[in-house]
Amino acid sequence: AVFIPALWFHAVSMDAFSVAVNVFWRGLGPEEYQLSDVYGNKDLVAATRALEFAHRARTVLKHLPEPYRSFYS
């Protein structure tokens, strides 16, 4: 079995006959998923928020003068 995280693009080429099965599951509490995530194949709410925080921090750090910008980023 191969685990491919939600929304990651992937492609497979086969030389012979094969069967692929996609399995989505929701094993956490409902508050961990986006309301629009019916199958559990989108990023978790906490992961989405963490990525947004990281993007905001990067944006703010870009305005620091050197050498502080290099140190903190």
All heavy atoms as a GROMACS GRO file, in nm:
protein
  592
    1ALA      N    1   0.084  -0.118   0.000
    1ALA     CA    2   0.000   0.000   0.000
    1ALA      C    3   0.088   0.124   0.000
    1ALA      O    4   0.197   0.124   0.056
    1ALA     CB    5  -0.090   0.001   0.123
    2VAL      N    6   0.040   0.230  -0.060
    2VAL     CA    7   0.111   0.357  -0.068
    2VAL      C    8   0.020   0.464  -0.010
    2VAL      O    9  -0.096   0.475  -0.050
    2VAL     CB   10   0.148   0.392  -0.213
    2VAL    CG1   11   0.210   0.529  -0.221
    2VAL    CG2   12   0.240   0.288  -0.272
    3PHE      N   13   0.072   0.544   0.083
    3PHE     CA   14  -0.004   0.655   0.138
    3PHE      C   15   0.030   0.780   0.062
    3PHE      O   16   0.146   0.818   0.052
    3PHE     CB   17   0.026   0.674   0.286
    3PHE     CG   18  -0.039   0.797   0.342
    3PHE    CD1   19  -0.175   0.801   0.366
    3PHE    CD2   20   0.036   0.910   0.369
    3PHE    CE1   21  -0.236   0.915   0.415
    3PHE    CE2   22  -0.023   1.025   0.420
    3PHE     CZ   23  -0.160   1.026   0.443
    4ILE      N   24  -0.070   0.845   0.006
    4ILE     CA   25  -0.052   0.972  -0.064
    4ILE      C   26  -0.137   1.075   0.010
    4ILE      O   27  -0.259   1.060   0.015
    4ILE     CB   28  -0.093   0.962  -0.211
    4ILE    CG1   29  -0.009   0.855  -0.281
    4ILE    CG2   30  -0.080   1.097  -0.280
    4ILE    CD1   31  -0.052   0.823  -0.421
    5PRO      N   32  -0.075   1.178   0.069
    5PRO     CA   33  -0.151   1.277   0.145
    5PRO      C   34  -0.258   1.346   0.061
    5PRO      O   35  -0.249   1.350  -0.061
    5PRO     CB   36  -0.044   1.378   0.189
    5PRO     CG   37   0.083   1.300   0.186
    5PRO     CD   38   0.068   1.203   0.073
    6ALA      N   39  -0.357   1.398   0.129
    6ALA     CA   40  -0.469   1.465   0.063
    6ALA      C   41  -0.421   1.573  -0.033
    6ALA      O   42  -0.330   1.650  -0.002
    6ALA     CB   43  -0.562   1.525   0.168
    7LEU      N   44  -0.481   1.576  -0.149
    7LEU     CA   45  -0.461   1.677  -0.253
    7LEU      C   46  -0.321   1.675  -0.316
    7LEU      O   47  -0.286   1.767  -0.389
    7LEU     CB   48  -0.492   1.817  -0.199
    7LEU     CG   49  -0.633   1.834  -0.140
    7LEU    CD1   50  -0.649   1.974  -0.084
    7LEU    CD2   51  -0.739   1.804  -0.243
    8TRP      N   52  -0.241   1.572  -0.293
    8TRP     CA   53  -0.112   1.562  -0.358
    8TRP      C   54  -0.131   1.503  -0.497
    8TRP      O   55  -0.191   1.398  -0.513
    8TRP     CB   56  -0.017   1.474  -0.278
    8TRP     CG   57   0.048   1.542  -0.164
    8TRP    CD1   58  -0.003   1.641  -0.086
    8TRP    CD2   59   0.178   1.515  -0.113
    8TRP    NE1   60   0.086   1.676   0.010
    8TRP    CE2   61   0.199   1.599  -0.003
    8TRP    CE3   62   0.278   1.426  -0.148
    8TRP    CZ2   63   0.316   1.599   0.070
    8TRP    CZ3   64   0.394   1.426  -0.074
    8TRP    CH2   65   0.412   1.512   0.032
    9PHE      N   66  -0.079   1.573  -0.598
    9PHE     CA   67  -0.086   1.522  -0.734
    9PHE      C   68   0.002   1.399  -0.746
    9PHE      O   69   0.112   1.392  -0.691
    9PHE     CB   70  -0.039   1.628  -0.834
    9PHE     CG   71  -0.034   1.577  -0.975
    9PHE    CD1   72  -0.150   1.567  -1.049
    9PHE    CD2   73   0.085   1.535  -1.030
    9PHE    CE1   74  -0.147   1.516  -1.178
    9PHE    CE2   75   0.090   1.485  -1.159
    9PHE     CZ   76  -0.027   1.476  -1.233
   10HIS      N   77  -0.047   1.301  -0.818
   10HIS     CA   78   0.034   1.182  -0.844
   10HIS      C   79  -0.011   1.119  -0.974
   10HIS      O   80  -0.124   1.137  -1.018
   10HIS     CB   81   0.024   1.082  -0.729
   10HIS     CG   82  -0.114   1.030  -0.706
   10HIS    ND1   83  -0.211   1.105  -0.642
   10HIS    CD2   84  -0.172   0.914  -0.740
   10HIS    CE1   85  -0.322   1.035  -0.636
   10HIS    NE2   86  -0.302   0.919  -0.696
   11ALA      N   87   0.079   1.048  -1.037
   11ALA     CA   88   0.050   0.977  -1.160
   11ALA      C   89   0.126   0.846  -1.160
   11ALA      O   90   0.236   0.837  -1.105
   11ALA     CB   91   0.090   1.061  -1.281
   12VAL      N   92   0.068   0.745  -1.221
   12VAL     CA   93   0.130   0.612  -1.224
   12VAL      C   94   0.124   0.559  -1.365
   12VAL      O   95   0.022   0.571  -1.433
   12VAL     CB   96   0.056   0.515  -1.128
   12VAL    CG1   97   0.115   0.376  -1.136
   12VAL    CG2   98   0.058   0.567  -0.986
   13SER      N   99   0.232   0.498  -1.409
   13SER     CA  100   0.236   0.430  -1.539
   13SER      C  101   0.266   0.283  -1.513
   13SER      O  102   0.355   0.251  -1.434
   13SER     CB  103   0.344   0.488  -1.629
   13SER     OG  104   0.316   0.623  -1.656
   14MET      N  105   0.193   0.197  -1.577
   14MET     CA  106   0.212   0.053  -1.557
   14MET      C  107   0.244  -0.014  -1.690
   14MET      O  108   0.192   0.025  -1.795
   14MET     CB  109   0.086  -0.010  -1.496
   14MET     CG  110   0.049   0.045  -1.360
   14MET     SD  111   0.176   0.025  -1.235
   14MET     CE  112   0.189  -0.151  -1.225
   15ASP      N  113   0.327  -0.116  -1.684
   15ASP     CA  114   0.360  -0.194  -1.803
   15ASP      C  115   0.265  -0.311  -1.822
   15ASP      O  116   0.260  -0.371  -1.929
   15ASP     CB  117   0.503  -0.246  -1.794
   15ASP     CG  118   0.604  -0.134  -1.798
   15ASP    OD1  119   0.575  -0.029  -1.860
   15ASP    OD2  120   0.713  -0.149  -1.738
   16ALA      N  121   0.192  -0.346  -1.716
   16ALA     CA  122   0.101  -0.460  -1.722
   16ALA      C  123  -0.031  -0.420  -1.655
   16ALA      O  124  -0.044  -0.312  -1.599
   16ALA     CB  125   0.164  -0.580  -1.651
   17PHE      N  126  -0.125  -0.510  -1.656
   17PHE     CA  127  -0.256  -0.486  -1.594
   17PHE      C  128  -0.239  -0.459  -1.445
   17PHE      O  129  -0.159  -0.524  -1.377
   17PHE     CB  130  -0.346  -0.609  -1.614
   17PHE     CG  131  -0.479  -0.595  -1.545
   17PHE    CD1  132  -0.578  -0.518  -1.600
   17PHE    CD2  133  -0.501  -0.658  -1.424
   17PHE    CE1  134  -0.700  -0.504  -1.537
   17PHE    CE2  135  -0.622  -0.644  -1.360
   17PHE     CZ  136  -0.722  -0.568  -1.416
   18SER      N  137  -0.313  -0.362  -1.394
   18SER     CA  138  -0.310  -0.332  -1.250
   18SER      C  139  -0.444  -0.277  -1.207
   18SER      O  140  -0.526  -0.237  -1.290
   18SER     CB  141  -0.199  -0.233  -1.218
   18SER     OG  142  -0.232  -0.108  -1.275
   19VAL      N  143  -0.467  -0.277  -1.077
   19VAL     CA  144  -0.590  -0.224  -1.020
   19VAL      C  145  -0.552  -0.122  -0.914
   19VAL      O  146  -0.465  -0.149  -0.830
   19VAL     CB  147  -0.675  -0.336  -0.956
   19VAL    CG1  148  -0.798  -0.278  -0.888
   19VAL    CG2  149  -0.715  -0.437  -1.063
   20ALA      N  150  -0.614  -0.006  -0.917
   20ALA     CA  151  -0.590   0.098  -0.816
   20ALA      C  152  -0.719   0.124  -0.741
   20ALA      O  153  -0.827   0.130  -0.801
   20ALA     CB  154  -0.541   0.226  -0.882
   21VAL      N  155  -0.707   0.136  -0.610
   21VAL     CA  156  -0.824   0.162  -0.526
   21VAL      C  157  -0.794   0.284  -0.440
   21VAL      O  158  -0.693   0.288  -0.371
   21VAL     CB  159  -0.856   0.041  -0.436
   21VAL    CG1  160  -0.974   0.072  -0.346
   21VAL    CG2  161  -0.882  -0.083  -0.521
   22ASN      N  162  -0.879   0.384  -0.446
   22ASN     CA  163  -0.866   0.501  -0.360
   22ASN      C  164  -0.950   0.479  -0.236
   22ASN      O  165  -1.067   0.441  -0.244
   22ASN     CB  166  -0.915   0.628  -0.431
   22ASN     CG  167  -0.824   0.668  -0.544
   22ASN    OD1  168  -0.703   0.650  -0.537
   22ASN    ND2  169  -0.881   0.720  -0.650
   23VAL      N  170  -0.890   0.501  -0.121
   23VAL     CA  171  -0.962   0.485   0.005
   23VAL      C  172  -0.949   0.614   0.084
   23VAL      O  173  -0.839   0.662   0.109
   23VAL     CB  174  -0.903   0.367   0.087
   23VAL    CG1  175  -0.974   0.355   0.219
   23VAL    CG2  176  -0.912   0.239   0.008
   24PHE      N  177  -1.061   0.671   0.122
   24PHE     CA  178  -1.063   0.790   0.205
   24PHE      C  179  -1.134   0.752   0.334
   24PHE      O  180  -1.232   0.680   0.334
   24PHE     CB  181  -1.138   0.904   0.136
   24PHE     CG  182  -1.082   0.938   0.001
   24PHE    CD1  183  -1.150   0.907  -0.114
   24PHE    CD2  184  -0.959   1.001  -0.010
   24PHE    CE1  185  -1.098   0.938  -0.238
   24PHE    CE2  186  -0.906   1.033  -0.133
   24PHE     CZ  187  -0.976   1.002  -0.248
   25TRP      N  188  -1.084   0.800   0.445
   25TRP     CA  189  -1.148   0.770   0.572
   25TRP      C  190  -1.143   0.892   0.662
   25TRP      O  191  -1.058   0.977   0.648
   25TRP     CB  192  -1.084   0.651   0.641
   25TRP     CG  193  -0.941   0.674   0.676
   25TRP    CD1  194  -0.892   0.725   0.792
   25TRP    CD2  195  -0.826   0.650   0.595
   25TRP    NE1  196  -0.756   0.735   0.789
   25TRP    CE2  197  -0.712   0.689   0.669
   25TRP    CE3  198  -0.809   0.599   0.466
   25TRP    CZ2  199  -0.585   0.678   0.618
   25TRP    CZ3  200  -0.680   0.589   0.418
   25TRP    CH2  201  -0.572   0.628   0.494
   26ARG      N  202  -1.237   0.896   0.751
   26ARG     CA  203  -1.244   1.005   0.848
   26ARG      C  204  -1.233   0.941   0.986
   26ARG      O  205  -1.333   0.902   1.044
   26ARG     CB  206  -1.374   1.082   0.832
   26ARG     CG  207  -1.379   1.163   0.702
   26ARG     CD  208  -1.509   1.235   0.688
   26ARG     NE  209  -1.527   1.328   0.799
   26ARG     CZ  210  -1.568   1.451   0.789
   26ARG    NH1  211  -1.598   1.499   0.670
   26ARG    NH2  212  -1.585   1.527   0.894
   27GLY      N  213  -1.113   0.931   1.037
   27GLY     CA  214  -1.090   0.864   1.164
   27GLY      C  215  -1.082   0.957   1.284
   27GLY      O  216  -1.067   0.909   1.396
   28LEU      N  217  -1.090   1.087   1.263
   28LEU     CA  218  -1.081   1.183   1.373
   28LEU      C  219  -1.219   1.243   1.400
   28LEU      O  220  -1.315   1.218   1.327
   28LEU     CB  221  -0.982   1.294   1.337
   28LEU     CG  222  -0.840   1.248   1.307
   28LEU    CD1  223  -0.757   1.365   1.257
   28LEU    CD2  224  -0.777   1.187   1.430
   29GLY      N  225  -1.228   1.324   1.502
   29GLY     CA  226  -1.354   1.391   1.534
   29GLY      C  227  -1.395   1.488   1.424
   29GLY      O  228  -1.310   1.538   1.350
   30PRO      N  229  -1.524   1.518   1.413
   30PRO     CA  230  -1.572   1.606   1.306
   30PRO      C  231  -1.513   1.746   1.309
   30PRO      O  232  -1.503   1.812   1.206
   30PRO     CB  233  -1.723   1.609   1.326
   30PRO     CG  234  -1.747   1.558   1.464
   30PRO     CD  235  -1.630   1.472   1.501
   31GLU      N  236  -1.469   1.793   1.426
   31GLU     CA  237  -1.412   1.927   1.435
   31GLU      C  238  -1.274   1.936   1.370
   31GLU      O  239  -1.223   2.045   1.345
   31GLU     CB  240  -1.403   1.972   1.582
   31GLU     CG  241  -1.303   1.895   1.666
   31GLU     CD  242  -1.352   1.759   1.715
   31GLU    OE1  243  -1.468   1.724   1.690
   31GLU    OE2  244  -1.272   1.689   1.778
   32GLU      N  245  -1.212   1.823   1.339
   32GLU     CA  246  -1.079   1.820   1.278
   32GLU      C  247  -1.084   1.838   1.126
   32GLU      O  248  -0.982   1.858   1.063
   32GLU     CB  249  -1.007   1.689   1.309
   32GLU     CG  250  -0.985   1.665   1.456
   32GLU     CD  251  -0.890   1.765   1.520
   32GLU    OE1  252  -0.805   1.821   1.449
   32GLU    OE2  253  -0.904   1.788   1.641
   33TYR      N  254  -1.202   1.828   1.067
   33TYR     CA  255  -1.218   1.834   0.922
   33TYR      C  256  -1.288   1.962   0.881
   33TYR      O  257  -1.370   2.016   0.954
   33TYR     CB  258  -1.299   1.714   0.872
   33TYR     CG  259  -1.234   1.582   0.902
   33TYR    CD1  260  -1.268   1.509   1.016
   33TYR    CD2  261  -1.135   1.530   0.820
   33TYR    CE1  262  -1.208   1.389   1.045
   33TYR    CE2  263  -1.074   1.410   0.848
   33TYR     CZ  264  -1.110   1.340   0.961
   33TYR     OH  265  -1.050   1.221   0.989
   34GLN      N  266  -1.260   2.007   0.759
   34GLN     CA  267  -1.333   2.120   0.703
   34GLN      C  268  -1.478   2.077   0.679
   34GLN      O  269  -1.504   1.961   0.645
   34GLN     CB  270  -1.269   2.163   0.572
   34GLN     CG  271  -1.126   2.210   0.586
   34GLN     CD  272  -1.065   2.245   0.452
   34GLN    OE1  273  -1.133   2.287   0.360
   34GLN    NE2  274  -0.935   2.228   0.442
   35LEU      N  275  -1.571   2.167   0.696
   35LEU     CA  276  -1.712   2.133   0.679
   35LEU      C  277  -1.742   2.082   0.538
   35LEU      O  278  -1.830   1.997   0.520
   35LEU     CB  279  -1.800   2.254   0.710
   35LEU     CG  280  -1.799   2.302   0.856
   35LEU    CD1  281  -1.883   2.428   0.870
   35LEU    CD2  282  -1.847   2.192   0.949
   36SER      N  283  -1.668   2.131   0.439
   36SER     CA  284  -1.690   2.088   0.301
   36SER      C  285  -1.620   1.957   0.266
   36SER      O  286  -1.632   1.908   0.154
   36SER     CB  287  -1.643   2.197   0.206
   36SER     OG  288  -1.503   2.217   0.221
   37ASP      N  289  -1.550   1.897   0.362
   37ASP     CA  290  -1.472   1.775   0.338
   37ASP      C  291  -1.555   1.651   0.367
   37ASP      O  292  -1.553   1.596   0.476
   37ASP     CB  293  -1.346   1.777   0.426
   37ASP     CG  294  -1.249   1.666   0.390
   37ASP    OD1  295  -1.276   1.590   0.296
   37ASP    OD2  296  -1.146   1.655   0.458
   38VAL      N  297  -1.628   1.606   0.267
   38VAL     CA  298  -1.719   1.493   0.285
   38VAL      C  299  -1.644   1.362   0.306
   38VAL      O  300  -1.683   1.279   0.387
   38VAL     CB  301  -1.812   1.480   0.162
   38VAL    CG1  302  -1.904   1.360   0.175
   38VAL    CG2  303  -1.892   1.609   0.145
   39TYR      N  304  -1.533   1.342   0.235
   39TYR     CA  305  -1.464   1.213   0.237
   39TYR      C  306  -1.339   1.208   0.324
   39TYR      O  307  -1.278   1.103   0.338
   39TYR     CB  308  -1.426   1.172   0.094
   39TYR     CG  309  -1.547   1.157   0.005
   39TYR    CD1  310  -1.574   1.251  -0.093
   39TYR    CD2  311  -1.635   1.052   0.022
   39TYR    CE1  312  -1.685   1.239  -0.174
   39TYR    CE2  313  -1.747   1.038  -0.058
   39TYR     CZ  314  -1.771   1.132  -0.155
   39TYR     OH  315  -1.881   1.121  -0.234
   40GLY      N  316  -1.297   1.318   0.380
   40GLY     CA  317  -1.176   1.318   0.461
   40GLY      C  318  -1.049   1.321   0.380
   40GLY      O  319  -0.946   1.270   0.423
   41ASN      N  320  -1.054   1.379   0.259
   41ASN     CA  321  -0.934   1.380   0.174
   41ASN      C  322  -0.874   1.519   0.157
   41ASN      O  323  -0.788   1.540   0.074
   41ASN     CB  324  -0.964   1.318   0.038
   41ASN     CG  325  -1.072   1.392  -0.038
   41ASN    OD1  326  -1.146   1.469   0.020
   41ASN    ND2  327  -1.079   1.370  -0.167
   42LYS      N  328  -0.919   1.617   0.237
   42LYS     CA  329  -0.856   1.750   0.236
   42LYS      C  330  -0.766   1.762   0.359
   42LYS      O  331  -0.774   1.681   0.450
   42LYS     CB  332  -0.964   1.859   0.240
   42LYS     CG  333  -1.048   1.866   0.114
   42LYS     CD  334  -1.144   1.982   0.122
   42LYS     CE  335  -1.228   1.989  -0.004
   42LYS     NZ  336  -1.323   2.102   0.003
   43ASP      N  337  -0.683   1.864   0.360
   43ASP     CA  338  -0.598   1.886   0.476
   43ASP      C  339  -0.683   1.913   0.600
   43ASP      O  340  -0.790   1.974   0.592
   43ASP     CB  341  -0.504   2.005   0.453
   43ASP     CG  342  -0.395   1.972   0.353
   43ASP    OD1  343  -0.363   1.853   0.337
   43ASP    OD2  344  -0.342   2.066   0.293
   44LEU      N  345  -0.635   1.868   0.715
   44LEU     CA  346  -0.706   1.890   0.841
   44LEU      C  347  -0.709   2.038   0.874
   44LEU      O  348  -0.622   2.114   0.832
   44LEU     CB  349  -0.638   1.812   0.953
   44LEU     CG  350  -0.637   1.660   0.938
   44LEU    CD1  351  -0.558   1.597   1.050
   44LEU    CD2  352  -0.778   1.605   0.935
   45VAL      N  353  -0.807   2.080   0.952
   45VAL     CA  354  -0.823   2.220   0.990
   45VAL      C  355  -0.695   2.273   1.055
   45VAL      O  356  -0.646   2.380   1.020
   45VAL     CB  357  -0.944   2.236   1.084
   45VAL    CG1  358  -0.950   2.377   1.140
   45VAL    CG2  359  -1.074   2.204   1.010
   46ALA      N  360  -0.637   2.198   1.148
   46ALA     CA  361  -0.516   2.243   1.217
   46ALA      C  362  -0.400   2.260   1.120
   46ALA      O  363  -0.323   2.356   1.130
   46ALA     CB  364  -0.479   2.144   1.327
   47ALA      N  365  -0.386   2.171   1.023
   47ALA     CA  366  -0.278   2.182   0.925
   47ALA      C  367  -0.298   2.305   0.837
   47ALA      O  368  -0.202   2.377   0.807
   47ALA     CB  369  -0.270   2.056   0.840
   48THR      N  370  -0.420   2.330   0.796
   48THR     CA  371  -0.450   2.447   0.715
   48THR      C  372  -0.418   2.575   0.791
   48THR      O  373  -0.357   2.668   0.736
   48THR     CB  374  -0.598   2.446   0.672
   48THR    OG1  375  -0.623   2.325   0.598
   48THR    CG2  376  -0.632   2.565   0.585
   49ARG      N  377  -0.457   2.581   0.916
   49ARG     CA  378  -0.428   2.700   0.998
   49ARG      C  379  -0.278   2.718   1.017
   49ARG      O  380  -0.227   2.830   1.012
   49ARG     CB  381  -0.500   2.689   1.131
   49ARG     CG  382  -0.650   2.708   1.115
   49ARG     CD  383  -0.730   2.680   1.239
   49ARG     NE  384  -0.691   2.763   1.351
   49ARG     CZ  385  -0.704   2.726   1.478
   49ARG    NH1  386  -0.754   2.609   1.509
   49ARG    NH2  387  -0.670   2.808   1.575
   50ALA      N  388  -0.205   2.609   1.040
   50ALA     CA  389  -0.060   2.618   1.059
   50ALA      C  390   0.008   2.673   0.933
   50ALA      O  391   0.099   2.756   0.942
   50ALA     CB  392  -0.003   2.482   1.096
   51LEU      N  393  -0.036   2.629   0.816
   51LEU     CA  394   0.022   2.679   0.692
   51LEU      C  395  -0.009   2.828   0.674
   51LEU      O  396   0.076   2.904   0.626
   51LEU     CB  397  -0.032   2.599   0.573
   51LEU     CG  398   0.020   2.456   0.563
   51LEU    CD1  399  -0.056   2.380   0.455
   51LEU    CD2  400   0.169   2.454   0.536
   52GLU      N  401  -0.130   2.870   0.712
   52GLU     CA  402  -0.163   3.012   0.704
   52GLU      C  403  -0.076   3.096   0.798
   52GLU      O  404  -0.028   3.202   0.760
   52GLU     CB  405  -0.311   3.032   0.738
   52GLU     CG  406  -0.405   2.980   0.632
   52GLU     CD  407  -0.550   2.977   0.678
   52GLU    OE1  408  -0.579   3.011   0.795
   52GLU    OE2  409  -0.636   2.938   0.597
   53PHE      N  410  -0.053   3.047   0.920
   53PHE     CA  411   0.034   3.118   1.015
   53PHE      C  412   0.177   3.128   0.961
   53PHE      O  413   0.241   3.233   0.972
   53PHE     CB  414   0.037   3.048   1.150
   53PHE     CG  415  -0.092   3.059   1.227
   53PHE    CD1  416  -0.136   2.952   1.304
   53PHE    CD2  417  -0.170   3.172   1.224
   53PHE    CE1  418  -0.254   2.960   1.377
   53PHE    CE2  419  -0.289   3.182   1.295
   53PHE     CZ  420  -0.331   3.075   1.371
   54ALA      N  421   0.226   3.019   0.903
   54ALA     CA  422   0.363   3.020   0.848
   54ALA      C  423   0.375   3.120   0.734
   54ALA      O  424   0.475   3.191   0.723
   54ALA     CB  425   0.400   2.879   0.801
   55HIS      N  426   0.273   3.127   0.650
   55HIS     CA  427   0.275   3.222   0.538
   55HIS      C  428   0.276   3.366   0.591
   55HIS      O  429   0.351   3.450   0.542
   55HIS     CB  430   0.156   3.200   0.446
   55HIS     CG  431   0.148   3.298   0.334
   55HIS    ND1  432   0.236   3.298   0.229
   55HIS    CD2  433   0.064   3.402   0.313
   55HIS    CE1  434   0.207   3.397   0.148
   55HIS    NE2  435   0.103   3.462   0.196
   56ARG      N  436   0.193   3.393   0.692
   56ARG     CA  437   0.189   3.528   0.749
   56ARG      C  438   0.323   3.564   0.812
   56ARG      O  439   0.372   3.676   0.798
   56ARG     CB  440   0.078   3.538   0.853
   56ARG     CG  441  -0.056   3.566   0.789
   56ARG     CD  442  -0.159   3.597   0.894
   56ARG     NE  443  -0.257   3.491   0.884
   56ARG     CZ  444  -0.326   3.441   0.984
   56ARG    NH1  445  -0.311   3.487   1.105
   56ARG    NH2  446  -0.413   3.346   0.964
   57ALA      N  447   0.383   3.469   0.884
   57ALA     CA  448   0.513   3.496   0.948
   57ALA      C  449   0.619   3.526   0.843
   57ALA      O  450   0.699   3.618   0.859
   57ALA     CB  451   0.555   3.376   1.033
   58ARG      N  452   0.619   3.451   0.735
   58ARG     CA  453   0.717   3.474   0.629
   58ARG      C  454   0.700   3.613   0.569
   58ARG      O  455   0.797   3.684   0.542
   58ARG     CB  456   0.700   3.367   0.520
   58ARG     CG  457   0.800   3.380   0.408
   58ARG     CD  458   0.785   3.262   0.311
   58ARG     NE  459   0.878   3.275   0.204
   58ARG     CZ  460   0.846   3.323   0.081
   58ARG    NH1  461   0.724   3.359   0.055
   58ARG    NH2  462   0.937   3.331  -0.012
   59THR      N  463   0.575   3.654   0.550
   59THR     CA  464   0.546   3.786   0.495
   59THR      C  465   0.598   3.896   0.587
   59THR      O  466   0.659   3.993   0.541
   59THR     CB  467   0.395   3.803   0.472
   59THR    OG1  468   0.351   3.699   0.383
   59THR    CG2  469   0.362   3.938   0.413
   60VAL      N  470   0.578   3.882   0.716
   60VAL     CA  471   0.624   3.982   0.812
   60VAL      C  472   0.777   3.984   0.820
   60VAL      O  473   0.838   4.092   0.823
   60VAL     CB  474   0.563   3.955   0.952
   60VAL    CG1  475   0.626   4.044   1.057
   60VAL    CG2  476   0.412   3.975   0.948
   61LEU      N  477   0.838   3.866   0.821
   61LEU     CA  478   0.985   3.859   0.832
   61LEU      C  479   1.055   3.921   0.712
   61LEU      O  480   1.168   3.970   0.725
   61LEU     CB  481   1.029   3.714   0.850
   61LEU     CG  482   0.994   3.652   0.985
   61LEU    CD1  483   1.027   3.504   0.985
   61LEU    CD2  484   1.068   3.722   1.098
   62LYS      N  485   0.991   3.921   0.597
   62LYS     CA  486   1.054   3.981   0.478
   62LYS      C  487   1.080   4.130   0.495
   62LYS      O  488   1.165   4.186   0.428
   62LYS     CB  489   0.966   3.959   0.355
   62LYS     CG  490   0.970   3.820   0.300
   62LYS     CD  491   0.915   3.808   0.161
   62LYS     CE  492   0.772   3.851   0.149
   62LYS     NZ  493   0.713   3.821   0.016
   63HIS      N  494   1.010   4.195   0.588
   63HIS     CA  495   1.025   4.339   0.607
   63HIS      C  496   1.132   4.375   0.710
   63HIS      O  497   1.159   4.494   0.731
   63HIS     CB  498   0.891   4.402   0.647
   63HIS     CG  499   0.786   4.384   0.541
   63HIS    ND1  500   0.792   4.446   0.419
   63HIS    CD2  501   0.675   4.308   0.538
   63HIS    CE1  502   0.689   4.411   0.346
   63HIS    NE2  503   0.615   4.328   0.417
   64LEU      N  504   1.194   4.276   0.773
   64LEU     CA  505   1.301   4.305   0.869
   64LEU      C  506   1.428   4.344   0.796
   64LEU      O  507   1.457   4.292   0.687
   64LEU     CB  508   1.331   4.182   0.955
   64LEU     CG  509   1.230   4.146   1.062
   64LEU    CD1  510   1.270   4.013   1.126
   64LEU    CD2  511   1.222   4.254   1.167
   65PRO      N  512   1.508   4.433   0.853
   65PRO     CA  513   1.637   4.466   0.791
   65PRO      C  514   1.737   4.352   0.814
   65PRO      O  515   1.724   4.275   0.909
   65PRO     CB  516   1.681   4.593   0.865
   65PRO     CG  517   1.610   4.589   0.995
   65PRO     CD  518   1.482   4.515   0.972
   66GLU      N  519   1.834   4.344   0.727
   66GLU     CA  520   1.944   4.248   0.747
   66GLU      C  521   2.028   4.295   0.864
   66GLU      O  522   2.036   4.415   0.886
   66GLU     CB  523   2.029   4.237   0.620
   66GLU     CG  524   1.964   4.158   0.510
   66GLU     CD  525   1.944   4.011   0.542
   66GLU    OE1  526   2.006   3.959   0.638
   66GLU    OE2  527   1.864   3.949   0.474
   67PRO      N  528   2.091   4.213   0.942
   67PRO     CA  529   2.098   4.068   0.938
   67PRO      C  530   1.983   3.999   1.012
   67PRO      O  531   1.979   3.877   1.021
   67PRO     CB  532   2.230   4.038   1.008
   67PRO     CG  533   2.241   4.146   1.110
   67PRO     CD  534   2.178   4.269   1.044
   68TYR      N  535   1.888   4.074   1.065
   68TYR     CA  536   1.776   4.015   1.140
   68TYR      C  537   1.690   3.924   1.051
   68TYR      O  538   1.644   3.819   1.095
   68TYR     CB  539   1.691   4.125   1.204
   68TYR     CG  540   1.772   4.213   1.295
   68TYR    CD1  541   1.810   4.341   1.254
   68TYR    CD2  542   1.812   4.167   1.420
   68TYR    CE1  543   1.886   4.421   1.337
   68TYR    CE2  544   1.889   4.248   1.503
   68TYR     CZ  545   1.926   4.374   1.461
   68TYR     OH  546   2.001   4.453   1.544
   69ARG      N  547   1.667   3.968   0.929
   69ARG     CA  548   1.585   3.888   0.838
   69ARG      C  549   1.647   3.750   0.817
   69ARG      O  550   1.579   3.649   0.828
   69ARG     CB  551   1.568   3.961   0.706
   69ARG     CG  552   1.482   3.883   0.606
   69ARG     CD  553   1.454   3.958   0.478
   69ARG     NE  554   1.573   4.021   0.421
   69ARG     CZ  555   1.582   4.150   0.391
   69ARG    NH1  556   1.484   4.231   0.414
   69ARG    NH2  557   1.693   4.198   0.338
   70SER      N  558   1.776   3.745   0.793
   70SER     CA  559   1.844   3.616   0.772
   70SER      C  560   1.841   3.531   0.898
   70SER      O  561   1.824   3.410   0.892
   70SER     CB  562   1.988   3.637   0.728
   70SER     OG  563   1.993   3.702   0.604
   71PHE      N  564   1.859   3.594   1.013
   71PHE     CA  565   1.861   3.521   1.139
   71PHE      C  566   1.727   3.456   1.167
   71PHE      O  567   1.717   3.340   1.204
   71PHE     CB  568   1.901   3.613   1.254
   71PHE     CG  569   1.901   3.545   1.387
   71PHE    CD1  570   2.005   3.464   1.424
   71PHE    CD2  571   1.795   3.563   1.475
   71PHE    CE1  572   2.006   3.399   1.547
   71PHE    CE2  573   1.794   3.500   1.598
   71PHE     CZ  574   1.900   3.418   1.635
   72TYR      N  575   1.619   3.532   1.153
   72TYR     CA  576   1.486   3.482   1.189
   72TYR      C  577   1.420   3.399   1.080
   72TYR      O  578   1.328   3.323   1.107
   72TYR     CB  579   1.394   3.597   1.227
   72TYR     CG  580   1.427   3.653   1.363
   72TYR    CD1  581   1.487   3.777   1.375
   72TYR    CD2  582   1.400   3.581   1.479
   72TYR    CE1  583   1.520   3.830   1.499
   72TYR    CE2  584   1.432   3.632   1.602
   72TYR     CZ  585   1.492   3.757   1.613
   72TYR     OH  586   1.523   3.807   1.736
   73SER      N  587   1.462   3.414   0.960
   73SER     CA  588   1.400   3.334   0.855
   73SER      C  589   1.493   3.228   0.806
   73SER      O  590   1.464   3.134   0.751
   73SER     CB  591   1.355   3.423   0.740
   73SER     OG  592   1.462   3.492   0.683
   0.00000   0.00000   0.00000
